[in-house]
């Protein structure tokens, strides 16, 4: 048995979302870059009341496993990760992450978060498959997913319209045996 803490990486830890995180979410949605990377809906600022409801929903028991991402030395939420829509019959789920605080983007935090979340999904939840979608214009995320082993399985052609230009939404999948083979 691996005795390391499932929720701790080298620089970050995964925690439960907290009511006070609604302020952080509302601030993130004031950044149109964040909104356009995380959500296919039109980018727009979200009110604190709306984000408080969102965080309240995250804290209700479901077949979803939401995580706030926090540095070891702070309680500040810098990102979010989720294992969602778990199908226990087929042992698969959707996974998503976001590094909401722009000061932490492009520094390897996404990889650390994904590694923790994937390990949790395969080792603790005993899932067989994880899947995700990513917008074709999000080259850093595509590189990350492919580097850690996700395989492009499909495309929703021209699914998004941003600034008068059509973009694809790509479907990626990762099997537990692929993940463990990569790690020895």
Helices and strands as residue ranges (DSSP letters): E 12-15, H 21-28, H 32-38, H 48-58, E 65-71, E 77-87, E 92-99, G 102-104, H 109-119, I 120-124, E 129-135, H 139-147, E 151-162, E 165-175, H 176-183
